[in-house]
Amino acid sequence: MQKSKKMSFLFCIAFGFHYLCRRHHIHMGRNKFSQKELEEIGKLLRQKNAVNRGKQKLIRHQLRVDYEFNISDFNKPGKAFGEDELRDAVKRGAIQVLDDATIAAMKEKRARDKARDEAARAKEAVEAGEQTDWQEALRQWNEWEGGNNT
């Protein structure tokens, strides 16, 4: 990644300025899905466009959480995003369709990376005194409790 894009990406992450990320075409979610996932996403988009604003928010949340699909990664600002726009995103290559096994392997890797990163953040927070090492605290509690029961 170019240095300016990398800095913009870090700025977006740190301050949540999604519009900057869009300007530099940085996706916040996934852009690779299985055909089955795309069919399910299409169904949710169809539902989203047929319900009120409150239910639309719930569907967008479901898209983000269950599929890591952010509409804003693929649509034009101010335009509705539905199944037709989803198909267009696939046609123009903004969304890639991969087989189920590849998607499963990709999700497993993302989960491992997320767990590794979270463990590193927790370790740094403990070392900086910003967080308690709950596993160490539990060990000490069990030692204390074991010593007081005799």
Secondary structure as GFF3:
##gff-version 3
##sequence-region A 1 150
A	DSSP	alpha_helix	3	15	.	.	.	ID=ss1
A	DSSP	alpha_helix	18	23	.	.	.	ID=ss2
A	DSSP	beta_strand	32	33	.	.	.	ID=ss3
A	DSSP	alpha_helix	35	48	.	.	.	ID=ss4
A	DSSP	alpha_helix	53	67	.	.	.	ID=ss5
A	DSSP	three_ten_helix	71	73	.	.	.	ID=ss6
A	DSSP	alpha_helix	83	91	.	.	.	ID=ss7
A	DSSP	beta_strand	96	97	.	.	.	ID=ss8
A	DSSP	alpha_helix	100	127	.	.	.	ID=ss9
A	DSSP	alpha_helix	134	148	.	.	.	ID=ss10
###
